[in-house]
């Protein structure tokens, strides 16, 4: 099957205030021909559009058509550059505009409120005001002040309400417009025609319309500021990269901008400086603090040949690095691109909420109409006033802002915090799936272990006296190992760096699947390989058989060394556990998760690791296909499985699991297959990621509980259902204040995720 790739274009959409706005923008874009899928995120204000790969070439006319559709829906739009993620937090004109409108509304609404309310609290003040002007004249003053608020700062609500009605999808703007216009319109008629409703109905409600608009704008302004602060987590990674560097040219350094650096350039990095770009150390050694991009708290020792990441901090030594990645290819740019890409995907819970919110606003409109008619027809006194006040309160209090922010804001803050901890979620759906996981299956090699074999020991053949010491055997084995790139040979070479045996290999022969044979400069012949190969050559004896049985019971990879016709001894190599593996398994147990090891390694090695880590369920000698089948078996048994791996052979298992978690220092195919990537391969990030995913979903449920509970509690109060028995009522001003507070509570609760640090010990 040939895989097809969709073409994706992203837009910045400004002016969206609630989930209804999101739906309107999505429907406007979806009408464009060749659009395959569209996703709009309220928290990031991004629209991601995917086009059918079978359609003709994407043209500028199509892009213009999309932008025109968004603008016709009532929103400002800018196409985002596809070249690279932004390296600075952009200014937010919507936040600036909201701030300006709020301060204007506050300036004019405050005297309206004071002139309307203070006389009710003081009879002396009322008498003083009446001496200055009559009440009808004061009404004209209130009308002039309220008109400024209604049609200057409040014009945004009319504009957005018009577009929502035109799209047959009434939203919170319609609710605000209907409520405030009703209060303002009736008050204006009373001002112009004082006897319109008779002498008993001359009270005006300009304070309700003006203060409601002011409070709604305050809530939207604070909400916009809060959303802007959450976006900083997306751009915080870019701030880590220095803007210039010291380039080494002809043994001298010159300060240049990052944009002027090319692949292969050599850069000098001094003690305490940030490493400018990804590279390989050519000279020097140091301890490098990588926690800001990988989440690993302990500085790593780096020396010649080691890779370093741009944005990390050089510790106590001077380094010269050769640049290996620039622009979009740097580690920081790729991390940031993955985080931003994740924002474009909606989790299943948000799709459900979108369907609910689409019917929410029309339902509130019907409720407001029913409330007004009920009070008008059933109230014995002040029927008009009660009908107006309660219907306006219902319209204002029910604005679905909190519902629209409940899920996307928590997801945005959570994925941003994850990036700071070195955890990359490929989509918001991955967060929701990871939160439901109850079983974690680990690959062993390179995941729980270092993945780099180390020499465990050297065992001479038990003769009396021994023909060769341990150091002599290791020195001879090193000369053989130089002719092989087998992992065991590499481990032997690393362990014998300080030994200088006499002679050197002048001829070598690799025997596939068995070992290596070399001839030394002094004509000695050495063989290094498996015990079965030694048996085939007739080199084994009773002493070597006994040692072979003893070593076979241990979790070691053993190579045997022979000189001529004499077997000298054995060298055992093991893959040691990562220092944090045991604490990671313990942390997963505290989260109530069942752990399993699924490995292609031999049984003894897997059993030893499982026993050390107290993992009861383990499987050894598994092929990649068998790993995938085993995971599917667990899923069929009712488990929700996360698989953690790093190698090419782990790709089928990563794809088979409910959630695939790849180590960032592993193979590219494993990373591209996974739902979650741990940037540094730091294994304690596994429980950290699961704990964070659970916290995000718990945060969303808290937001939804508050948003729905707020409406369930306050809508009956706003409608006045309880006033016949309790005299409790809810004015439009209190409704506007409560609506603003509900959104701010959701924002504040979501922002708590920025402080997430994992399990407390």
Phi, psi and omega in degrees: 000133179272127180278133177254147183243128178284156174262135187237135176231140181244146179229147171265121183246121183247145179109354178287136183239341183205180183294332177296324176297318179302313179297324180293316179295318180298318181291324179296318181287322184297340180285344183288134178301146176075000174283121182273316182204146178223140178222128181241131181250122182292321185292320181266350182058040179244139173245122179252120185245125177252134182253152179297123181294343180273353182284165177300172183305135179294126185246165177297330180296322178294317177299316179297323180295320178295314180298321179295321180296319179293318179294322177295334177281353174105021185230151175277143186219144176221134176284136180272145182293132179277356189286318182196158177296149179295144181257010176212147180291119183289156176292154183246094182298330179296318178296319179295316180295318178297319179298316179297313181295324179297313183294326176294314180296322179295320181299321183265332182284331181299310177296327176299314180297313183294316180294333181274322190263321185298320178301333179289339183266343184218118179291327178296317179296321178298316180296320179297317180295322181291333177290328179286308181213159175282165181300316176302326178289321176298326178299325178293323176296314179297320179299317181297315180293316182292329180295322177300314181294317186295322190245001174253285175295329184279356183297331181299325180290321178295316181299312181290325179295321178302313182294324181289323178291320178301329181269005182056038178220072182303140184230197183298332179295322177297319180298315180295315182297314182295318181294310184287324180293323177298313180294315181292317184295313179296319179295323179294319179297320178294324179292315181286322184232082188305332183259015185300316181254014180092171184290338182275352182235066180242011178280136180256159185236035179299327180296326179295312182293316184291315183289324177299313179299317180298315182290322177296318178296322177300313179298317180292324180293313179296324177296316179296319177297320180292318178296323178296321179293327178290331179292340181299331179294333178287330184257355180298327179296320182294330181292342181292331185283127177298156180271346177215174184207165177262103180273135181269119179226117178054048177068009176239157179251146176223135181281125181225158176289151180303323183294342182268356183275139180246164175301137178090349177297150177256132183239140174265131179235118184267169183303130177085355181273157172281138178287123189294313186218165176298142180190184178239135182289128176259324176219149176095170176211154183193170169260125185249128178274111183251006186302329183292342178240344182244344183082356181276121190284333187269129177301145181259138176284130181234138179220188185305130180095345180280149178273145177232155185253134176299136181099344177279164189255125175287133186274267194245021181215162177267133183238150166241123182242150174258125186290129181244351180207139177225165174060228183293342186274354181289158181302315182297316180296319180293320177299313183294321178298320179294320180294315180296321178298322180298329181294340185280348184258135178270138172284159180305325182296327180288325178298320177296317180297321180301321180293322180293315185292332180297330180260357185289308184298313177301324179295321179293321178300316178297320180295320179295319179296315179297321179297313180298315180296320180299311180293324181295319186272330189257342184281140183275334180218151182050041185298315182296315182298316181293320179298317181294311184299314184288322180292321177296317179299319179297315181298320185282317187291337187267009179305126189275034181298314183299321178295320181293332182266344191306313183270307187297327182290318177297318179297319182294312180296318181297315180289328175294317177295322178299318179298322178296331180269004179082022180244125183246115174269127182287339179203164176290333176298326179297324178296313181296320179291319182295328179294337182267356185296137175237000181217131179240123181249130182251138158288156183267298189290122179084350179253298174271336178251170183292335182077007178232105184301142177236148179292124180270322182183167177235131183235105175292154175294136185285083173247166182236110351281166178300139183287332181218144177280171179299316182292325178294317179297317180296320179295318178294319180297327179297320180296325177287318185296337179296343182264007184221148175252017175298144180307324179292319178298319179298317179297321179293317178299317180297321183286338186250025183300325185273352181275142179231076180291158178284141177092173178202160184282132177248351181204138180221154179217120177270131177252103188308131178076000184233311181164201183228141176237133180230156173246128183273169180295335178265018174074006173286151177246131179238142176233136179227117183182200186284162180291326179296327177291320176298321178295320179298328180273359179071031184262350185278163178211184183298319181295318180291326177298317180297315179294323179298318179296321181293317182286334181294335180281352181258157181277069184230152167260118190248133171244145183249141182248131177231146175240116184063238180259011184245127175275125188265325183167189184233151175235123183256133180241140176226162177255099188290153177295147170295144184303332185262004185296318183294317179292331178294313178298320179297320179295321178294323177297320179294333176281358180080024183260146176268134183248148182217147173249129181232109190223155174269359183284170181292158187299317182301316181294316181292319179299317181297316179297316181298318180293319180297321183268000181061043175258118186282328186254119180212154180221132183245167175054044181262131173284164178305320179293321179293326176299314180298318180293322180295318179296318179297326178297316178295321179294320177296334178278004175101002180273144172261112197253134166249131178248134181245120180208175184220346189258171176301322181288352179269352184303314178300321180292319178299321180286330183282333184287159173299320177225123176263129180242117183253143174281130185295341178265013180267199184286155182294325181291325176294318181295318183288339180274336190280157173273331182229137179239127175266110195307318187256357187074020180280106193298331176297350176290344179296302177296331178297316180295317181294316178298320179293318178300318178295321179294321178298312181293323176296321178296319178297316180296322176297317179298316181292321178300315180293315184296315179287318180298321178302315180289320180297325182278314190273334179298315176299323178294316181296323179285347178079022182296332185264351186296328178298335183253330187243350187063014176283136177219170186218108183285160177302327179295314177296325178297316179296319179297316180294321178298315178296318180295325181297318178294318181294325177295319177297316179297313181297320179295321179295321182294342178299335180294339180294340181264007184296131179231006177098195183292141173274138184256000000 
